[in-house]
Amino acid sequence: MRRIGYSPGQVLLHWLSAGVILWALLSGFYVSVVDVLPQTKDWVGFVNVSVTALFIPVFVVRIYLVVIHSCADDATNKTLMDHVACLMHKFIYTVTSVVLVTGILMMDRAINIFDLIFIPQPLEDPTWIDRFFTVHIWSCVVLLILVALHISAVIKHEMCGRRVLKRMTF
């Protein structure tokens, strides 16, 4: 993608999104795979639900900015790899959206945001809750793979002298 730079708002939302997504994915998978104390698992679940619930409106703003500063800008000057990168970013946004929506719909209790805000459980039917839980887990796996590919691509570009991280600074 040959865009010269991003607005400070886009940069802020990128790094905020990266932090939330990495924290939620890595901590969530860690407590699911590693034998940890039940209190640790409960605490990570509480923090992840709270942080990701607060992240949803931030992510909506990020998607809005992506749409108004679309990859379609100046599409005639883009290489095939620029188009592939744009498509991959859209795929990351789509999978992140699925993770966030299914994360809400799989809740089997009220959504507790740092003990300050309580949002009623959206679904009551255990069958649907289980289905959304399954979709949530698999979409988290896909998102983790996409994030790993994204980070790998950034490292590859930086090592080849294409300073892609420079565009993501303030």
VOVOSE-506996 format. One record per atom (N, C-alpha, C): residue in one letter; chain; x, y, z; residue number from 1. Coordinates in steps of 0.2 Angstrom, whole numbers, plus 2048, in hexadecimal, padded with zeros to 3 digits. Atoms other than C-alpha are relative to their C-alpha. Layout:
N
[A; A; [X; Y; Z]; NUM]
...
END
This chain:
170
[M; A; [804; 7FA; 800]; 1]
[M; A; [800; 800; 800]; 1]
[M; A; [804; 806; 800]; 1]
[R; A; [7FC; 7FB; 801]; 2]
[R; A; [808; 810; 7FA]; 2]
[R; A; [7FE; 807; 804]; 2]
[R; A; [802; 7FA; 7FD]; 3]
[R; A; [7FF; 81C; 805]; 3]
[R; A; [806; 803; 804]; 3]
[I; A; [7FA; 7FD; 7FD]; 4]
[I; A; [80B; 829; 80C]; 4]
[I; A; [800; 800; 807]; 4]
[G; A; [800; 800; 7F9]; 5]
[G; A; [805; 82A; 81D]; 5]
[G; A; [7F8; 7FF; 803]; 5]
[Y; A; [807; 801; 7FD]; 6]
[Y; A; [7F6; 828; 829]; 6]
[Y; A; [7FF; 806; 804]; 6]
[S; A; [802; 7FB; 7FC]; 7]
[S; A; [7ED; 835; 833]; 7]
[S; A; [802; 7FE; 807]; 7]
[P; A; [7FE; 802; 7F9]; 8]
[P; A; [7F2; 836; 846]; 8]
[P; A; [7FA; 7FC; 803]; 8]
[G; A; [806; 804; 7FE]; 9]
[G; A; [7E0; 82F; 849]; 9]
[G; A; [801; 7F9; 7FE]; 9]
[Q; A; [7FF; 807; 803]; 10]
[Q; A; [7E3; 820; 83E]; 10]
[Q; A; [806; 7FC; 804]; 10]
[V; A; [7FA; 803; 7FD]; 11]
[V; A; [7F4; 81D; 846]; 11]
[V; A; [7FE; 7FE; 807]; 11]
[L; A; [802; 801; 7F9]; 12]
[L; A; [7ED; 81E; 858]; 12]
[L; A; [7FB; 7FA; 800]; 12]
[L; A; [804; 806; 800]; 13]
[L; A; [7DF; 812; 853]; 13]
[L; A; [803; 7FA; 7FE]; 13]
[H; A; [7FC; 806; 802]; 14]
[H; A; [7EB; 806; 84B]; 14]
[H; A; [803; 7FD; 806]; 14]
[W; A; [7FC; 802; 7FA]; 15]
[W; A; [7F6; 805; 85B]; 15]
[W; A; [7FB; 7FE; 805]; 15]
[L; A; [805; 802; 7FA]; 16]
[L; A; [7E7; 804; 867]; 16]
[L; A; [7FD; 7FA; 7FE]; 16]
[S; A; [803; 807; 802]; 17]
[S; A; [7DF; 7F6; 85C]; 17]
[S; A; [805; 7FB; 801]; 17]
[A; A; [7FA; 805; 800]; 18]
[A; A; [7F0; 7ED; 85B]; 18]
[A; A; [800; 7FE; 808]; 18]
[G; A; [800; 802; 7F9]; 19]
[G; A; [7F1; 7EE; 86E]; 19]
[G; A; [7FB; 7FC; 803]; 19]
[V; A; [806; 804; 7FE]; 20]
[V; A; [7E0; 7E8; 872]; 20]
[V; A; [7FF; 7F9; 7FD]; 20]
[I; A; [800; 807; 803]; 21]
[I; A; [7E0; 7DA; 865]; 21]
[I; A; [805; 7FC; 802]; 21]
[L; A; [7FA; 804; 7FE]; 22]
[L; A; [7F1; 7D4; 86A]; 22]
[L; A; [7FF; 7FD; 807]; 22]
[W; A; [801; 802; 7F9]; 23]
[W; A; [7ED; 7D4; 87C]; 23]
[W; A; [7FA; 7FB; 801]; 23]
[A; A; [805; 804; 800]; 24]
[A; A; [7DC; 7CC; 87A]; 24]
[A; A; [801; 7F9; 7FD]; 24]
[L; A; [7FE; 807; 803]; 25]
[L; A; [7E2; 7BE; 86E]; 25]
[L; A; [805; 7FC; 804]; 25]
[L; A; [7FA; 804; 7FC]; 26]
[L; A; [7F2; 7BA; 878]; 26]
[L; A; [7FE; 7FE; 807]; 26]
[S; A; [802; 801; 7F9]; 27]
[S; A; [7EB; 7BB; 889]; 27]
[S; A; [7FA; 7FA; 800]; 27]
[G; A; [805; 805; 800]; 28]
[G; A; [7DB; 7B1; 884]; 28]
[G; A; [802; 7F9; 7FE]; 28]
[F; A; [7FD; 807; 802]; 29]
[F; A; [7E4; 7A3; 87B]; 29]
[F; A; [805; 7FE; 806]; 29]
[Y; A; [7FB; 802; 7FA]; 30]
[Y; A; [7F1; 7A3; 88A]; 30]
[Y; A; [7FC; 7FC; 805]; 30]
[V; A; [803; 803; 7FB]; 31]
[V; A; [7E4; 79F; 897]; 31]
[V; A; [7FB; 7FA; 7FE]; 31]
[S; A; [803; 806; 802]; 32]
[S; A; [7DB; 793; 88C]; 32]
[S; A; [804; 7FA; 7FF]; 32]
[V; A; [7FC; 805; 801]; 33]
[V; A; [7EA; 789; 888]; 33]
[V; A; [805; 7FE; 806]; 33]
[V; A; [7FC; 802; 7FB]; 34]
[V; A; [7F5; 78A; 897]; 34]
[V; A; [7FC; 7FF; 807]; 34]
[D; A; [803; 801; 7FA]; 35]
[D; A; [7F0; 784; 8A8]; 35]
[D; A; [801; 805; 805]; 35]
[V; A; [7FF; 7FB; 7FC]; 36]
[V; A; [7ED; 793; 8B2]; 36]
[V; A; [7FB; 800; 806]; 36]
[L; A; [805; 800; 7FA]; 37]
[L; A; [7E4; 797; 8C3]; 37]
[L; A; [7FA; 802; 7FD]; 37]
[P; A; [807; 7FE; 802]; 38]
[P; A; [7D1; 799; 8C1]; 38]
[P; A; [800; 807; 801]; 38]
[Q; A; [801; 7F9; 7FF]; 39]
[Q; A; [7D3; 7AA; 8C8]; 39]
[Q; A; [804; 804; 7FA]; 39]
[T; A; [7FC; 7FD; 806]; 40]
[T; A; [7E0; 7AF; 8BA]; 40]
[T; A; [7FB; 800; 7FA]; 40]
[K; A; [804; 801; 806]; 41]
[K; A; [7D4; 7A8; 8AD]; 41]
[K; A; [7FA; 805; 800]; 41]
[D; A; [806; 7FB; 7FF]; 42]
[D; A; [7C5; 7B2; 8B4]; 42]
[D; A; [802; 807; 7FF]; 42]
[W; A; [7FD; 7F9; 800]; 43]
[W; A; [7D0; 7C2; 8B6]; 43]
[W; A; [801; 802; 7F8]; 43]
[V; A; [7FF; 7FE; 808]; 44]
[V; A; [7D5; 7C1; 8A3]; 44]
[V; A; [7FA; 800; 7FD]; 44]
[G; A; [806; 800; 803]; 45]
[G; A; [7C4; 7BD; 89E]; 45]
[G; A; [7FC; 807; 801]; 45]
[F; A; [803; 7FA; 7FE]; 46]
[F; A; [7BD; 7CC; 8A8]; 46]
[F; A; [803; 806; 7FC]; 46]
[V; A; [7FD; 7FA; 803]; 47]
[V; A; [7CA; 7D8; 8A1]; 47]
[V; A; [7FF; 800; 7F8]; 47]
[N; A; [801; 801; 807]; 48]
[N; A; [7C8; 7D1; 88F]; 48]
[N; A; [7F9; 802; 7FE]; 48]
[V; A; [807; 7FE; 802]; 49]
[V; A; [7B5; 7D3; 88F]; 49]
[V; A; [800; 808; 801]; 49]
[S; A; [801; 7F9; 7FF]; 50]
[S; A; [7B7; 7E5; 896]; 50]
[S; A; [804; 804; 7FB]; 50]
[V; A; [7FC; 7FC; 804]; 51]
[V; A; [7C5; 7EB; 88B]; 51]
[V; A; [7FD; 7FF; 7F9]; 51]
[T; A; [802; 801; 807]; 52]
[T; A; [7BE; 7E3; 87B]; 52]
[T; A; [7F9; 803; 7FF]; 52]
[A; A; [807; 7FC; 800]; 53]
[A; A; [7AC; 7EA; 87F]; 53]
[A; A; [801; 807; 7FF]; 53]
[L; A; [7FF; 7F9; 801]; 54]
[L; A; [7B3; 7FB; 880]; 54]
[L; A; [804; 802; 7FA]; 54]
[F; A; [7FC; 800; 806]; 55]
[F; A; [7BE; 7F8; 871]; 55]
[F; A; [7FB; 801; 7FA]; 55]
[I; A; [805; 801; 805]; 56]
[I; A; [7AE; 7F5; 866]; 56]
[I; A; [7FF; 807; 7FC]; 56]
[P; A; [801; 7F9; 803]; 57]
[P; A; [7AA; 808; 863]; 57]
[P; A; [806; 803; 7FD]; 57]
[V; A; [7FA; 7FD; 803]; 58]
[V; A; [7BC; 80C; 860]; 58]
[V; A; [801; 7FC; 7F9]; 58]
[F; A; [7FF; 804; 806]; 59]
[F; A; [7BD; 7FE; 853]; 59]
[F; A; [7FB; 803; 7FB]; 59]
[V; A; [805; 7FD; 804]; 60]
[V; A; [7AD; 805; 84B]; 60]
[V; A; [803; 807; 7FD]; 60]
[V; A; [7FD; 7FA; 803]; 61]
[V; A; [7B6; 816; 849]; 61]
[V; A; [806; 7FE; 7FB]; 61]
[R; A; [7FB; 802; 804]; 62]
[R; A; [7C5; 80D; 842]; 62]
[R; A; [7FE; 7FE; 7F9]; 62]
[I; A; [802; 803; 806]; 63]
[I; A; [7BB; 804; 835]; 63]
[I; A; [7FD; 806; 7FC]; 63]
[Y; A; [803; 7FA; 803]; 64]
[Y; A; [7B2; 815; 831]; 64]
[Y; A; [806; 804; 7FC]; 64]
[L; A; [7FB; 7FD; 803]; 65]
[L; A; [7C3; 81D; 82E]; 65]
[L; A; [803; 7FC; 7FA]; 65]
[V; A; [7FD; 804; 806]; 66]
[V; A; [7C9; 80E; 823]; 66]
[V; A; [7FB; 801; 7FA]; 66]
[V; A; [805; 7FF; 806]; 67]
[V; A; [7B9; 810; 818]; 67]
[V; A; [801; 807; 7FD]; 67]
[I; A; [7FF; 7F9; 803]; 68]
[I; A; [7BC; 823; 816]; 68]
[I; A; [807; 801; 7FD]; 68]
[H; A; [7FA; 7FF; 803]; 69]
[H; A; [7CE; 821; 812]; 69]
[H; A; [802; 7F9; 7FD]; 69]
[S; A; [7FF; 807; 803]; 70]
[S; A; [7CC; 811; 808]; 70]
[S; A; [806; 7FF; 7FC]; 70]
[C; A; [7FA; 802; 804]; 71]
[C; A; [7D9; 807; 800]; 71]
[C; A; [7FF; 801; 7F8]; 71]
[A; A; [801; 7FF; 807]; 72]
[A; A; [7D0; 80B; 7F0]; 72]
[A; A; [802; 807; 7FD]; 72]
[D; A; [7FD; 7FA; 802]; 73]
[D; A; [7D8; 81C; 7F0]; 73]
[D; A; [806; 7FF; 7FC]; 73]
[D; A; [7FB; 800; 805]; 74]
[D; A; [7E3; 81E; 7E1]; 74]
[D; A; [802; 7F8; 7FE]; 74]
[A; A; [800; 808; 801]; 75]
[A; A; [7E0; 80B; 7DD]; 75]
[A; A; [804; 7FF; 7F9]; 75]
[T; A; [7FD; 801; 807]; 76]
[T; A; [7E8; 80E; 7CB]; 76]
[T; A; [808; 7FF; 801]; 76]
[N; A; [7F8; 800; 7FF]; 77]
[N; A; [7FA; 810; 7D3]; 77]
[N; A; [802; 7FA; 804]; 77]
[K; A; [7FE; 806; 7FC]; 78]
[K; A; [7F9; 800; 7DD]; 78]
[K; A; [803; 7FA; 7FD]; 78]
[T; A; [7FD; 806; 803]; 79]
[T; A; [803; 7F1; 7DA]; 79]
[T; A; [7FB; 7FA; 803]; 79]
[L; A; [804; 806; 7FE]; 80]
[L; A; [7FB; 7DF; 7DC]; 80]
[L; A; [801; 7FF; 808]; 80]
[M; A; [7FE; 801; 7F9]; 81]
[M; A; [804; 7DE; 7ED]; 81]
[M; A; [7FC; 805; 804]; 81]
[D; A; [804; 7FB; 7FC]; 82]
[D; A; [7FC; 7EE; 7F3]; 82]
[D; A; [7F9; 7FE; 800]; 82]
[H; A; [807; 802; 800]; 83]
[H; A; [7EB; 7E7; 7EE]; 83]
[H; A; [7FF; 7FA; 805]; 83]
[V; A; [800; 806; 7FB]; 84]
[V; A; [7EF; 7D7; 7F8]; 84]
[V; A; [800; 802; 807]; 84]
[A; A; [800; 7FD; 7F9]; 85]
[A; A; [7F4; 7E1; 807]; 85]
[A; A; [7FA; 803; 802]; 85]
[C; A; [806; 7FD; 7FE]; 86]
[C; A; [7E4; 7EB; 806]; 86]
[C; A; [7FB; 7FB; 802]; 86]
[L; A; [805; 806; 7FF]; 87]
[L; A; [7DA; 7DB; 805]; 87]
[L; A; [801; 7FD; 806]; 87]
[M; A; [7FE; 803; 7F9]; 88]
[M; A; [7E3; 7D4; 814]; 88]
[M; A; [7FE; 804; 805]; 88]
[H; A; [802; 7FC; 7FB]; 89]
[H; A; [7E0; 7E3; 81E]; 89]
[H; A; [7F8; 800; 801]; 89]
[K; A; [807; 801; 7FF]; 90]
[K; A; [7CD; 7E2; 81A]; 90]
[K; A; [7FE; 7F9; 803]; 90]
[F; A; [802; 806; 7FD]; 91]
[F; A; [7CD; 7D0; 81F]; 91]
[F; A; [801; 800; 807]; 91]
[I; A; [7FF; 7FF; 7F9]; 92]
[I; A; [7D5; 7D4; 82F]; 92]
[I; A; [7FA; 804; 804]; 92]
[Y; A; [805; 7FC; 7FE]; 93]
[Y; A; [7C8; 7E1; 832]; 93]
[Y; A; [7F9; 7FC; 801]; 93]
[T; A; [806; 804; 800]; 94]
[T; A; [7BA; 7D5; 82E]; 94]
[T; A; [800; 7FB; 805]; 94]
[V; A; [7FF; 805; 7FB]; 95]
[V; A; [7C1; 7C7; 839]; 95]
[V; A; [7FF; 803; 807]; 95]
[T; A; [800; 7FD; 7FA]; 96]
[T; A; [7C3; 7D3; 847]; 96]
[T; A; [7F9; 802; 802]; 96]
[S; A; [807; 7FE; 7FF]; 97]
[S; A; [7B1; 7D9; 845]; 97]
[S; A; [7FC; 7F9; 802]; 97]
[V; A; [804; 807; 7FE]; 98]
[V; A; [7AB; 7C6; 846]; 98]
[V; A; [802; 7FE; 807]; 98]
[V; A; [7FE; 801; 7F9]; 99]
[V; A; [7B6; 7C4; 856]; 99]
[V; A; [7FC; 804; 805]; 99]
[L; A; [803; 7FB; 7FB]; 100]
[L; A; [7AE; 7D3; 85E]; 100]
[L; A; [7F9; 7FE; 801]; 100]
[V; A; [807; 801; 800]; 101]
[V; A; [79C; 7CF; 859]; 101]
[V; A; [7FF; 7F9; 803]; 101]
[T; A; [801; 806; 7FD]; 102]
[T; A; [79D; 7BD; 85E]; 102]
[T; A; [802; 800; 807]; 102]
[G; A; [7FE; 800; 7F9]; 103]
[G; A; [7A6; 7C1; 86E]; 103]
[G; A; [7FA; 803; 804]; 103]
[I; A; [806; 7FD; 7FC]; 104]
[I; A; [796; 7CB; 873]; 104]
[I; A; [7FB; 7FB; 800]; 104]
[L; A; [805; 805; 801]; 105]
[L; A; [78A; 7BE; 86C]; 105]
[L; A; [801; 7F9; 804]; 105]
[M; A; [7FF; 807; 7FD]; 106]
[M; A; [792; 7AF; 875]; 106]
[M; A; [800; 801; 808]; 106]
[M; A; [801; 7FF; 7F9]; 107]
[M; A; [790; 7B7; 886]; 107]
[M; A; [7FB; 7FD; 804]; 107]
[D; A; [805; 804; 7FD]; 108]
[D; A; [787; 7AC; 892]; 108]
[D; A; [7FE; 803; 807]; 108]
[R; A; [802; 7FC; 7FB]; 109]
[R; A; [785; 7BA; 89F]; 109]
[R; A; [800; 807; 7FE]; 109]
[A; A; [800; 7F9; 802]; 110]
[A; A; [784; 7CD; 8A0]; 110]
[A; A; [807; 802; 7FE]; 110]
[I; A; [7F9; 7FD; 802]; 111]
[I; A; [793; 7D6; 898]; 111]
[I; A; [802; 805; 805]; 111]
[N; A; [7FE; 7FB; 7FA]; 112]
[N; A; [79C; 7DE; 8A7]; 112]
[N; A; [806; 803; 7FD]; 112]
[I; A; [7FB; 7FC; 802]; 113]
[I; A; [7A7; 7EC; 8A2]; 113]
[I; A; [803; 804; 806]; 113]
[F; A; [7FD; 7FE; 7FB]; 114]
[F; A; [7B3; 7EF; 8B0]; 114]
[F; A; [7FC; 802; 806]; 114]
[D; A; [805; 7FF; 7FA]; 115]
[D; A; [7A5; 7EE; 8BD]; 115]
[D; A; [7FD; 806; 800]; 115]
[L; A; [803; 7F9; 800]; 116]
[L; A; [79F; 7FF; 8B7]; 116]
[L; A; [7FA; 800; 7FC]; 116]
[I; A; [806; 801; 804]; 117]
[I; A; [793; 7FA; 8A9]; 117]
[I; A; [7FE; 7F9; 7FF]; 117]
[F; A; [803; 807; 801]; 118]
[F; A; [788; 7EB; 8A7]; 118]
[F; A; [7FC; 800; 7FA]; 118]
[I; A; [804; 800; 806]; 119]
[I; A; [781; 7E7; 896]; 119]
[I; A; [7FC; 7F9; 800]; 119]
[P; A; [804; 806; 800]; 120]
[P; A; [773; 7D9; 896]; 120]
[P; A; [803; 7FB; 7FB]; 120]
[Q; A; [7FE; 806; 804]; 121]
[Q; A; [778; 7C8; 88F]; 121]
[Q; A; [7FB; 801; 7F9]; 121]
[P; A; [804; 7FF; 807]; 122]
[P; A; [773; 7CA; 87C]; 122]
[P; A; [7FB; 7FA; 7FE]; 122]
[L; A; [804; 806; 802]; 123]
[L; A; [76D; 7B8; 87A]; 123]
[L; A; [7FF; 7FB; 806]; 123]
[E; A; [802; 805; 7FB]; 124]
[E; A; [764; 7AB; 885]; 124]
[E; A; [801; 7F9; 7FE]; 124]
[D; A; [800; 807; 803]; 125]
[D; A; [764; 79C; 87A]; 125]
[D; A; [807; 7FD; 800]; 125]
[P; A; [7F9; 803; 800]; 126]
[P; A; [773; 790; 87F]; 126]
[P; A; [803; 7FE; 7FA]; 126]
[T; A; [7FD; 802; 806]; 127]
[T; A; [774; 789; 86E]; 127]
[T; A; [803; 805; 7FC]; 127]
[W; A; [7FD; 7FA; 803]; 128]
[W; A; [777; 79A; 866]; 128]
[W; A; [806; 802; 803]; 128]
[I; A; [7FA; 7FE; 7FC]; 129]
[I; A; [783; 79F; 873]; 129]
[I; A; [806; 7FB; 7FF]; 129]
[D; A; [7FB; 805; 802]; 130]
[D; A; [78D; 78F; 870]; 130]
[D; A; [802; 801; 7F9]; 130]
[R; A; [7FE; 7FF; 807]; 131]
[R; A; [78D; 792; 85D]; 131]
[R; A; [804; 806; 7FF]; 131]
[F; A; [7FC; 7FA; 801]; 132]
[F; A; [793; 7A4; 85F]; 132]
[F; A; [807; 7FF; 804]; 132]
[F; A; [7FA; 802; 7FD]; 133]
[F; A; [7A0; 79D; 86B]; 133]
[F; A; [805; 7FD; 7FC]; 133]
[T; A; [7FC; 804; 805]; 134]
[T; A; [7A6; 791; 85E]; 134]
[T; A; [803; 805; 7FB]; 134]
[V; A; [7FE; 7FC; 805]; 135]
[V; A; [7A7; 79E; 851]; 135]
[V; A; [805; 805; 802]; 135]
[H; A; [7FB; 7FB; 7FD]; 136]
[H; A; [7B0; 7AA; 85D]; 136]
[H; A; [807; 7FD; 800]; 136]
[I; A; [7FA; 803; 7FF]; 137]
[I; A; [7BD; 79E; 861]; 137]
[I; A; [804; 7FF; 7F9]; 137]
[W; A; [7FC; 801; 807]; 138]
[W; A; [7C1; 799; 84E]; 138]
[W; A; [802; 807; 7FD]; 138]
[S; A; [7FE; 7F9; 803]; 139]
[S; A; [7C0; 7AC; 849]; 139]
[S; A; [806; 803; 804]; 139]
[C; A; [7FA; 7FE; 7FC]; 140]
[C; A; [7CD; 7AF; 857]; 140]
[C; A; [806; 7FD; 7FD]; 140]
[V; A; [7FB; 804; 803]; 141]
[V; A; [7D8; 7A2; 850]; 141]
[V; A; [802; 803; 7F9]; 141]
[V; A; [7FE; 7FD; 807]; 142]
[V; A; [7D7; 7A9; 83E]; 142]
[V; A; [803; 807; 802]; 142]
[L; A; [7FD; 7F9; 7FF]; 143]
[L; A; [7DA; 7BB; 845]; 143]
[L; A; [807; 800; 803]; 143]
[L; A; [7FA; 801; 7FD]; 144]
[L; A; [7E9; 7B5; 84F]; 144]
[L; A; [805; 7FE; 7FA]; 144]
[I; A; [7FC; 802; 806]; 145]
[I; A; [7F0; 7AD; 83E]; 145]
[I; A; [801; 807; 7FC]; 145]
[L; A; [800; 7F9; 804]; 146]
[L; A; [7EC; 7BE; 835]; 146]
[L; A; [805; 805; 803]; 146]
[V; A; [7FB; 7FB; 7FD]; 147]
[V; A; [7F5; 7C8; 842]; 147]
[V; A; [807; 7FE; 800]; 147]
[A; A; [7F9; 802; 801]; 148]
[A; A; [804; 7BD; 841]; 148]
[A; A; [803; 801; 7F9]; 148]
[L; A; [7FE; 7FE; 807]; 149]
[L; A; [804; 7BF; 82E]; 149]
[L; A; [802; 807; 7FF]; 149]
[H; A; [7FF; 7F8; 800]; 150]
[H; A; [802; 7D2; 830]; 150]
[H; A; [807; 802; 803]; 150]
[I; A; [7F9; 7FE; 7FD]; 151]
[I; A; [811; 7D3; 83C]; 151]
[I; A; [806; 7FE; 7FC]; 151]
[S; A; [7FB; 802; 804]; 152]
[S; A; [81B; 7C8; 831]; 152]
[S; A; [801; 804; 7FA]; 152]
[A; A; [7FF; 7FB; 806]; 153]
[A; A; [818; 7D3; 822]; 153]
[A; A; [803; 806; 802]; 153]
[V; A; [7FC; 7FA; 7FD]; 154]
[V; A; [81D; 7E2; 82C]; 154]
[V; A; [807; 7FF; 801]; 154]
[I; A; [7F9; 802; 7FF]; 155]
[I; A; [82D; 7DA; 831]; 155]
[I; A; [804; 7FF; 7FA]; 155]
[K; A; [7FD; 801; 807]; 156]
[K; A; [830; 7D4; 81F]; 156]
[K; A; [802; 807; 7FD]; 156]
[H; A; [800; 7F9; 804]; 157]
[H; A; [82D; 7E6; 818]; 157]
[H; A; [806; 804; 803]; 157]
[E; A; [7FB; 7FC; 7FD]; 158]
[E; A; [838; 7EE; 825]; 158]
[E; A; [807; 7FD; 7FF]; 158]
[M; A; [7FA; 803; 802]; 159]
[M; A; [846; 7E2; 822]; 159]
[M; A; [803; 801; 7F9]; 159]
[C; A; [7FF; 7FF; 807]; 160]
[C; A; [845; 7E5; 810]; 160]
[C; A; [801; 808; 7FE]; 160]
[G; A; [800; 7F9; 801]; 161]
[G; A; [846; 7F8; 812]; 161]
[G; A; [7FA; 804; 7FF]; 161]
[R; A; [806; 7FD; 801]; 162]
[R; A; [834; 7FC; 810]; 162]
[R; A; [7FE; 802; 807]; 162]
[R; A; [801; 7FD; 7FA]; 163]
[R; A; [831; 807; 81F]; 163]
[R; A; [7F8; 801; 801]; 163]
[V; A; [808; 800; 7FF]; 164]
[V; A; [81E; 802; 822]; 164]
[V; A; [7FE; 803; 807]; 164]
[L; A; [802; 7FD; 7F9]; 165]
[L; A; [81F; 806; 835]; 165]
[L; A; [801; 807; 800]; 165]
[K; A; [800; 7F9; 800]; 166]
[K; A; [824; 817; 831]; 166]
[K; A; [7FA; 804; 7FF]; 166]
[R; A; [807; 7FD; 802]; 167]
[R; A; [813; 81B; 82A]; 167]
[R; A; [7FB; 7FF; 806]; 167]
[M; A; [805; 801; 7FB]; 168]
[M; A; [80B; 815; 83A]; 168]
[M; A; [803; 803; 807]; 168]
[T; A; [7FE; 7FC; 7FB]; 169]
[T; A; [814; 822; 845]; 169]
[T; A; [7FD; 806; 800]; 169]
[F; A; [803; 7FA; 7FF]; 170]
[F; A; [80E; 832; 84C]; 170]
[F; A; [804; 806; 7FD]; 170]
END
